Amino acid sequence: MKYRLGDLLYIKGRIGWKGLKKKEYLDKGDYRIINGTNIINGKVNWSSCGFISKERYNESPEIMLKANDILITKDGTIGKVAIVEELSKPSTVASGIFILRNTSPNIWITKYLYYYLQSYDFKSFIHSRIEGSVIPHLYQKDFESLSIKSPSLEEQNTISRRLELIDKKIDLNNQLNDNLVA
């Protein structure tokens, strides 16, 4: 069965009119903000994230991150994906990122969605939306209207587990390579 992402998932981005500027970023603090440059190889590089004030964090409750949220870049280099596996500090996103939250666990497995967003099918969808654009941008309405097939939960689980094993092997190989270089 096919479902529209916007019908079954929570999809939000920072509302531009709130005007958060880069110069408001802090060197340290209790509230992190994630930019597209902080998304590397499917993960958030927490050590490179900026910080914002508590007031700025609290003004946008719709984009306060939770564990298992999926992040996807929507401006510039669009389509970079990360999953938030854990949060050690309250965190939010900058204007170039969408939050996708699985609100339909009876239909979707979050890891399956995460891997789907890295698939050739999704990359083709993005390409079809930005072709001919001067500044690449993924609009929320386009993202919400995307319909994707939902295999059974058992099938999603199997696919996700296999891809996760491959990711772990890649991470391990990268660590071994880093150790050999050092």
Secondary structure by P-SEA (a helix, b strand, c coil): ccccccccbbbbccccccccccccccccccbbbbccccccccccccccbbbbccccccccccccccccbbbbbcccccccccccccccccccccccbbbbbccccccccaaaaaaaaacaaaaaaaaaacccccbbbbbaaaaaabbbbbccaaaaaaaaaaaaaaaaaaaaaaaaaaaaac
